[in-house]
């Protein structure tokens, strides 16, 4: 199906366009993709993920249980680096709030997150929930994606069934999902091979 906003202003690309025509692909990433014989936009779209994760079902925080993997959404109530006694070891902690409760979320040795997260931001998380002693539950090292009301239809990494790609050099699975999403938004599908009357009679998308 053809798509418009929010990517309507992007330049259209043919399937045989070099992969470097895709926004975000420079020489280094093109070299990594070439190892998997991906040299065109069409090659990228035909490189299939090796599995999928169902991140589509949002769970209220109050319904979470230990030893489960799930998707939650909420607002950041507090965030920052937690001091530790181990030299060189850091913990970045977020307190996530939704209408039903609070959830502690941590990432290990990812100091850069203090420049990414901020109180008041809305975020969707996907990860494993574990018991945190007597203090409740905790989610550790989850995948995350910031959202707002306008961007919600454009979520790529959470809140949907998500493709998981094999890592290619510097290209993480998350980055590959983003590139495929960009390609799908920019690719020019060309003329529809099905006549309009057939599409209408069978109620098919364009």
Secondary structure, DSSP 8 states (H G I E B T S, - for coil): ----TTSTTS--B-TTSBGGGSTT--HHHHHHHHTTT--BHHHHHHS--SEEEE---B--GGG--TTEEEEEEEEEEEEEEE--SSTT--EEEEEEEETTEEEEEEEES-GGGGGT--TT-EEEEEEEEEE-GGG-EEEES-EEEEE-TTTGGG--SSSSEEEE---BTTB-HHHHHHHHHHHHHHB---S-SS-HHHHHHHT---
